[in-house]
Structures are given as structure tokens and as C-alpha cells.
């Protein structure tokens, strides 16, 4: 399976037109969305954007 596009929580929020706290709540509630630490900065959480976007579109009002 090809590796997805990994972005920071902040970048994901910008792309989805929401705020980082909403993205964090989604990640906490949905264990199927994969996250990992950034290899350059362990404090930064990266998220598989395609999976997050699919959950966001199906669960939240998405206007694009």
C-alpha cells in the first residue's frame, strides 16, 4: 500500500478550513486515522491527510 501524504495537524486544519483543535478532537475520537511523530521534531504530530479528510467530510459540515 502506498504511503499517504503526511501533514501537520495545523496544515491539515488549514486545508480543511477548520482549526487545529477540531482536527485534534477528530484524531482522538477516531483511532482508524493514522498519526506518527515527525522524524525531525518528535513534538510534531503528522497525520495521514487522506484518511482525515474522508472522516472530516463524512462527519462534519464541509463547504468547499
C-alpha positions as semicolon CSV with decimal commas, in nm:
position;residue;x (nm);y (nm);z (nm)
1;X;0,000;0,000;0,000
2;X;0,147;0,338;-0,095
3;X;0,232;0,583;0,180
4;X;-0,020;0,868;0,209
5;X;0,050;1,237;0,232
6;X;0,157;1,324;0,586
7;X;0,092;1,676;0,710
8;X;0,100;1,850;1,046
9;X;-0,222;1,897;1,241
10;X;-0,201;2,270;1,169
11;X;-0,158;2,216;0,793
12;X;-0,450;1,971;0,792
13;X;-0,669;2,227;0,968
14;X;-0,580;2,495;0,713
15;X;-0,658;2,262;0,423
16;X;-0,991;2,160;0,576
17;X;-1,088;2,516;0,665
18;X;-1,117;2,445;1,037
19;X;-0,897;2,489;1,343
20;X;-0,631;2,259;1,490
21;X;-0,841;2,180;1,798
22;X;-1,114;2,034;1,575
23;X;-0,856;1,817;1,400
24;X;-0,720;1,702;1,737
25;X;-1,071;1,608;1,854
26;X;-1,126;1,406;1,535
27;X;-0,794;1,224;1,585
28;X;-0,873;1,147;1,947
29;X;-1,222;1,014;1,862
30;X;-1,124;0,813;1,555
31;X;-0,846;0,559;1,613
32;X;-0,852;0,450;1,247
33;X;-0,674;0,767;1,137
34;X;-0,303;0,705;1,139
35;X;-0,066;0,952;1,307
36;X;0,307;0,949;1,364
37;X;0,581;1,170;1,503
38;X;0,786;1,387;1,271
39;X;1,136;1,241;1,239
40;X;1,290;1,590;1,262
41;X;1,087;1,705;1,562
42;X;0,928;1,443;1,788
43;X;0,693;1,705;1,936
44;X;0,517;1,746;1,600
45;X;0,236;1,504;1,514
46;X;0,183;1,414;1,149
47;X;-0,146;1,283;1,019
48;X;-0,240;1,085;0,707
49;X;-0,433;1,363;0,534
50;X;-0,642;1,145;0,301
51;X;-0,787;0,944;0,590
52;X;-0,851;1,256;0,798
53;X;-1,019;1,431;0,506
54;X;-1,250;1,135;0,443
55;X;-1,363;1,130;0,807
56;X;-1,399;1,508;0,815
57;X;-1,612;1,518;0,500
58;X;-1,841;1,240;0,621
59;X;-1,881;1,366;0,977
60;X;-1,867;1,744;0,967
61;X;-2,022;2,020;0,762
62;X;-1,776;2,059;0,479
63;X;-1,821;2,355;0,247
64;X;-1,580;2,363;-0,045
